Amino acid sequence: MMRTSLLIFGLLLISLCYALPTKSLSRQKRGFRVNAASRVAHGYGKRQFNTWDDVTLKNPQSSDLMTVRELAELATTNPSLIEALIEKFIDTDGDGIVSSQELFGLDERQ
């Protein structure tokens, strides 16, 4: 009798362990969303930056040429343009100082 009751108690305990929910089985499975629109980053690339490309995009008929007035207007709105032009065409030795020889295009041998 003792052996039978221990066997029944053991089987009951094992069946209860299998019947209890486990964390891995009760967890909801997650996967991809149904539609593709929900997987796309919304608003990506929407920030605007002031770049040189914006100037050409405003006037699609523009070519590689511009008038002196257009260049002057562009230079007044973009101080970095003036700095780049001075560094490229006036400060020829690249020392960061504009000498009178560089400014007036005088040859240093004279």
Protein Blocks (a to p, Z undefined) as FASTA:
>chain_A
ZZmmmmmmmmmmmmmmmmpccfklmpccddddfblmlmpcghihkaccddfklmmmmmmm
bcfbdcfklmmmmmmmmmklmmmmmmmmmmmnonopacfklmnopafkZZ
